[in-house]
Amino acid sequence: MNIAERYLKKQLSSEEFSRSFLEEKVKLDIEYQLEELKKDIQTRKSPDELLKKVDSIEQYVMSV
């Protein structure tokens, strides 16, 4: 295990850091999914495909 891995592991043991880390990860995940949805809208994907993406994002948000 290198120094960065040990440092991250130590930081994740802190409840405050762990919570903040996970919040940022969720934000980035949602941002990525929304960008993918935007691309699909721009390329005029079918309404069914777009609704599936929206449902997927909604499920993700509800699970966190």
Protein Blocks (a to p, Z undefined) as FASTA:
>chain_A
ZZklmmmmmmmmpmklmmmmmmmmmmmmmmmmmmmmmmmmmnopafklmmmmmmmmmmmm
mmZZ
